[in-house]
Amino acid sequence: MLLIWAALGLASLDARAQERTRVEIGIPKHYAVKTKCIPERGFFAVAEALGHEEALPMVALLLFKGEVIGILFEALARDGWRPWYDEPEGKPVSHGGGPEHYSQLMMFKRGPTAEECNTAKDAFAR
């Protein structure tokens, strides 16, 4: 009887492990590139949904040569400062008259140089 329970337990562990490995590989289809190539950052892509404007909080993928090279998270300053934000407490930023916000940038690979950006046709060209 113990052997049967052990076999069932291993089978359920195997099934759960398979479920966890089913992830989307690559860049999700609902992300759209919103910028030209920016040196040291690449192209910014954000999620889009019909009927929803871009708003904070937001997660942007940083792309170059078809790869995700980093992630940028932005949250409204009014929601409060957190110790992992790149900006010091009480020093939110605003870009082009947009809302004041804090951000957290995580780079997984070196971003493109200015020269690499100048020769890049789009976020996906290899």
HELIX and SHEET records of a PDB file:
HELIX    1   1 LEU A    2  ARG A   20  1                                  19    
HELIX    2   2 ALA A   77  ASP A   79  5                                   3    
HELIX    3   3 ALA A  114  THR A  119  1                                   6    
SHEET    1   A 5 TYR A  31  VAL A  33  0                                        
SHEET    2   A 5 PHE A  43  ALA A  47 -1                                        
SHEET    3   A 5 MET A  58  PHE A  64 -1                                        
SHEET    4   A 5 GLU A  67  LEU A  76 -1                                        
SHEET    5   A 5 HIS A 101  MET A 107 -1                                        
END                                                                             
